[in-house]
Amino acid sequence: MAITAALVKELRDTTGAGMMDAKKALTENDGDMDAAIDWLRTKGLAKAAKKSGRTAAEGLVAVKVEGSKGVAVEVNAETDFVAKNAEFQTMVGQIADAAINAGDLDALNAATIDGKTVADTLTDKIAKIGENMTLRRMATVEGTTVVSYVHNAATDGMGKIGVLVALNGGDEAFGKQVAMHIAAVNPASLSEADLDPAVVEKERQVQMDIARESGKPEQVIEKMIVGRMKKFLSEVTLLGQDFVINPDLTVAQAAKEAGAEITGFVRLEVGEGIEVEKEDFAAEVAKAAQG
């Protein structure tokens, strides 16, 4: 029986096995899907499928800077225990190294580590360590100077929060201060021009509704909204925020004093935006008893 790409994909989706392992399983079993699944299970290569439904909200963010380019990647696992595992950390570091030359997440998944794709490397590690893992995000910045910072570092270059800052002018010390500010304050964008218009409009509508509750005339409300939106934008944009190192200055003013122009930034935090289903202890015990 011809082993088609569609058949290989179906087996991969079903078992979580790597592409080459799925293809070999089908070849060994003349394209019989059930037999191929059993073959993978006997080889210990289908274990990942049993883990794939579990929420992976822990893990690490790794940052890597090479010349004028910086990259950050988030690799998730189910527990913080695995994030402290040296083998997991080594893999995350290798993925960050591969990401420097990858244009996007698809390209990164297809990149190779020791002869295996990143996607297959993850699948193998899931089977070995026994937890679901995902390569969730990557982001890059480029500039004359790129500075990285890791908050709550688990080891060199990786931790719970990873930040990259791109600068023209200034020096690395100032860039590090800005990166620490970003880690602490989590701005939504570099400036008002970069902020999602939908976010701005939503906030405007909220402030309009609040102002109208006061019963004041529309012309007064309009003036109130101008001030409130100015305050909102100063709080959510990096350049408009008060600099945590010196709150008497905005970040934009601090950059000017340092002779720097901040051209971009990336901030990735482990598990950001992932909803984790929580169970009480009794439910966990009951679930474990059921296998």
N, C-alpha and C positions, 0 to 999 in steps of 0.2 A: 504493500500500500504506500502511495506517495505521502511523504511527510511534508505537509504544507506549512507555511508561516502562520496561517490562521489556526492550525491545529496546535502548533507549538505555543502560540499565544494563549489559547484556551487552557492548555495544561499549566502554563505559568500562572494564569489568573486563578486557577483552581487550587494549585498547590503552593504557590509562592516560590517555586524552584527557579534557578537561574536558566537563562535561555539555552545554553549548551547542555545543561543537565536535562532539561525538558526534551530537547531534540534527541538526545541519546536514549532517554527512556522510551520515547515513541519508536525510535529505530529498533531498539532491542525487542520491542513487543509488537512489531508490525502494525503500528498505528492504533493499537487497541488502547483507548483512553483509560479504561478501568485498570487494565493490566499495567499501564505506564504509571498510574498513580500508586499502585501497590509496589511497583519497582522502586519508585522514588522513596516511598515510606521505608522500605527495607534498607535503603542506602542512607537513611537519615536526612534526606534532602527535602522532605515535605513537611518537616517540623514547623517551618516558618508559617505555613498556612494556618496552623492552629493558633498562632499568635496574632495574626493580622487583624483580628477584630478588636484587640485590646487597645485602649487609648494610650498613646505614647506622648506624654506631656512633660516628661523630664528630659534630661540630656545635656548637651553642651552647645555653645556657640563658639566657633573658632574664627580667629581673624588672621589674615596673612597680608603682608605688604611686600611688594616687589617693585622697586623703582617708583614710577609715578602711578602705580595701580594698587588698589587695596581690595580685598575680597573678604566677605564674612559669610559663613555657612552655619545653618542650624541643623543639627542631627539629634533626633529625639529617641528616647527610650522610655520604658514604662516606669522605672524607678531611679531615684537618685543614687542608689547603690551601684547600678551599672555605670552611671556617669562618672563614678569614682574608680571604675575598673580600668587598669592600665592598658588592657587590650583594646577596649572601646576608645579610650583617649588616643591611642596610636592610630586607630582607623580614622577618627575624626580629623586628626592632624594631616593624614594622607589625603583625605577628601579636600581639605582646605588647600593643600599644595596643588592638587589637580584642578581646583576651581580657578586658580590664577589664569589659566589658559582656556577656560570654558566660557562661552558667551552667555549661556543661560542654564537653567536647571536641567533641561533635556540633554544638553551637551555635556553637562557634568555627570549625569547618570550614565552616559555612554563612554565617558573617559575611562582610562584604564589605571589600575593600581596593581602592580606586580602581575601583569598579564590578564587580569580580570576586570570587567567593567565595574564601575562604582556600584551600579544596581545589583550586580551579582555578588559583589563583596559584602554588601549589606545583607543580602539574603543568606549568605553563608554564615555571617556573624549572628543572625537571628537564630539559625539552627543550632549554632554552637553555644551561645550564651543563654538562649531560651526566653528572650523577651522580644516583643515587637519593637522594631526600630524603623524610623523613617528619615529620609533626607528631605526636610521640609522646605527650606528656603535657602537662597543665596542672593547676595546683593554686592554690587561693586561701586567704587568711586575712583575717579582719576583726577589728578591735579599735579601742580608743580611739586608740592609736598603733600604726602599722605601720612597721617599719624593714626596709630591704633591704640585702643585702651580696652582692657578687660576688667570688668567688675566681678568680685567674688571668684577670682581665678582658681580653677581646679588644678591647673598646671600651666606651663608657659604657653601663652597665646590662646587660651580657651577658658571659658567659665560660663556664668549664668547670663551675663550681658556683654555683648561685644559692640564696640563703637569704632567707626572709621571717620576721619575728618580730612577733607581735601582743602588745601590752602594755596593761595598765591601770596608769596611774601611771608613775613613773620618768621618764627622759628619753631622747632619741634616742641620746645617747652610750652609755648603758648598753645600750640595745637593740642598738646596733652591736657591742658587746662580746659579747653573747649570740649574735648572728648569726655572729660569727667563731668562737665556741666550737662552734656547731652545724656550721659548715663543716668544722672540724678533726676533731671527735669523732664526728659522724654518729650521734646518738642514735636509737633505734628508735621512741621515743614521748615525749610530754611527761611522763607520769607512769605509775605502775603501772596506774591505772584505764584508761588509753588503750592499754595494751599488748595485743596479740593473745593471747587465752587459750591458743591452740594453741602459740604460741612459749614461753609460760611452762610449759605442761605438758610440752613436749618437753624443755626444759632440766631440769625436775624429774626426768624419767625418766632422762636421761643422768647426772645427779648421783646418783640412786638406784643405778644400775648400777655407777658408779664406787665408791660407798661400800660396796656389798655385796662388792666384790672384796677389801675389807679383812678380811672375815670377822667383823666385829663384830656384836653382837646388834642386832635390829631397833629396839629402843627407843633405842639409842645412835645408830643410823643416822638415825632420825627427827630427833633433835636436831641432827645434823650437817647434814642437808638444810635445816633452818630457817636456819642461818647461811649456808650456801652460796647459797641462793636470795635472801637479803637482799643479799648481795654482788653477785649477778648483776643484781638489779633496780636497784641503785645504779649499776651500770656501763652499763646500756642505756637508762635513762630520763633525760631532760634534767635534770629537777629534782633527781635523786639523784646526778648526776655531779659530780666535783670540777671547779670552775670553772677553766678554763685560764688565766684572767687572774690568779686568786688561788687556787691549789690547796688552801689552808687552809680554804676555804669550799666548800660545795656550791653549785650554781647557785641552788637554792631559798633558801639563806641569803644569797647575794649579792643576789638579787632583793629580799629583805626589807630588807636594809641600804639598798638603793637606793630603797626605797619603791615597788617595782613588783610587779605580778602578771603573770607570763607566761601568757598564755591560749592560745597556739597557735603553731605554726611549720610552715614548709615548707622542705624541702631537696631540690633536684633536682641531680643530677650527670649530666653528659653520658655516655650509653652505659651507665649503671648497669643491670646485669642482662642486657645484650645479649651473647649468645655470638657471638664472631667466629671463623669458620673460618679457621685459619692454614694456609698452604701454604709449602713450602720454595721457594727461589728457582728451582730447576730446574723444579718443577711450574708456577710462575707463567709462566716463559718458554715452556714447552710449551703452556700454555693460551692464551697470547697468540698464538702461532704458528698455532694452530688457528682463530683469529678468534673 
